[in-house]
Each structure stands twice: as structure tokens, then as C-alpha cells.
């Protein structure tokens, strides 16, 4: 049986760097879209205020690169943290004789 779930899409007006954009998104993701737009607007304003990058398109590309870099760094830190915690867990198991019953 081919069951399709209907999602209600809404058109949300977002303002980024003084320009308005009409963006369609699922109704349940409206707040996430607004948060993302505010974050992007903030990053673009920071870059524009720095005075080294000119033009909306270039500012948008630099903001996209910065945000992507932050996300990749966060993922890398998360992976490193997981590896460190596993190593600590193994050391504790060894020091305690792994009497945890696992």
C-alpha cells in the first residue's frame, strides 16, 4: 500500500540583511526556519560591519563558509569527545577489573 503523508507547507517571510524573502517550509519547522534566518542575518551583519567584504552575494558566501566551518568543527569536537570518553571508559574498566557485569 502506498501511504502518503500530507505535510502542510506555509510561506514564511524572513528578512536577511535588509531584504525580504518568502520561503516555503513545513508548518512544524516554521520556528526553526525563523531561528536559522536570524542566525544568518546576524552572521552577515558581522561580516558587513567588518568592512572587508562588499556585496550581498559575497557576504552571503562568507557567512555560509563561516557557518559551515562552525558546524564541521562542532562535529569534529563531538567525535573527539566520544573517542576520549570511550578511552576513559576502557581505562576505568581495566582499573576496576570490569566488574560491572557487562
C-alpha positions in Angstrom: 0.0 0.0 0.0 1.3 3.4 -0.9 0.6 5.7 2.0 1.5 9.3 1.6 1.6 11.7 4.5 0.4 15.2 3.6 2.5 17.9 5.1 1.2 21.4 5.3 3.6 24.0 3.9 3.4 27.6 4.8 5.0 30.7 3.2 7.1 32.5 5.8 8.6 36.0 5.2 12.1 36.3 6.5 14.3 39.3 6.5 18.0 38.9 5.9 20.4 41.8 5.6 17.5 44.3 5.0 16.0 42.1 2.2 12.8 40.2 2.5 12.5 36.6 1.2 9.4 34.4 1.0 10.3 30.9 2.0 8.1 27.8 1.9 8.6 25.4 4.8 6.6 22.7 6.6 4.4 24.3 9.3 6.2 22.3 12.1 9.6 23.7 11.0 8.5 27.4 11.0 10.3 28.3 14.2 13.5 26.5 13.1 13.4 28.5 9.8 13.0 31.8 11.7 15.9 30.9 14.0 18.1 30.0 11.0 17.2 33.3 9.3 18.0 35.3 12.4 21.4 33.4 12.7 22.2 34.0 9.1 21.2 37.7 9.3 23.5 38.1 12.4 26.5 36.5 10.7 26.0 38.5 7.5 25.8 41.7 9.6 29.0 40.8 11.4 30.8 40.3 8.1 29.4 43.6 6.6 30.4 45.5 9.7 34.0 44.2 9.4 34.2 46.3 6.2 36.5 43.8 4.3 33.8 42.1 2.2 31.5 44.0 -0.1 28.3 43.0 -1.9 25.4 41.0 -0.6 26.4 37.8 -2.6 30.0 37.8 -1.3 28.8 38.5 2.3 26.3 35.6 1.9 29.1 33.2 0.7 31.4 34.2 3.5 28.6 33.7 6.1 27.8 30.3 4.6 31.5 29.3 4.8 31.8 30.5 8.4 28.6 28.7 9.5 29.7 25.5 7.7 33.1 25.7 9.4 31.5 26.1 12.8 29.2 23.1 12.2 32.1 20.9 11.0 34.2 22.0 14.0 31.4 21.0 16.3 31.1 17.6 14.6 34.8 17.1 14.9 34.8 18.1 18.6 31.9 15.8 19.2 33.7 12.9 17.6 36.9 13.7 19.6 34.9 13.8 22.8 33.2 10.5 22.1 36.6 8.9 21.4 38.1 10.4 24.6 35.1 9.1 26.7 35.4 5.6 25.2 39.1 5.6 26.1 38.4 6.7 29.6 35.7 4.1 30.0 38.1 1.4 28.8 40.7 2.6 31.3 38.2 2.6 34.1 37.0 -0.9 33.2 40.7 -2.1 33.2 41.4 -0.4 36.5 38.3 -1.8 38.2 38.7 -5.2 36.6 35.5 -4.7 34.6 33.3 -5.9 37.5 30.3 -4.1 36.1 28.7 -7.2 34.8 28.5 -6.1 31.2 
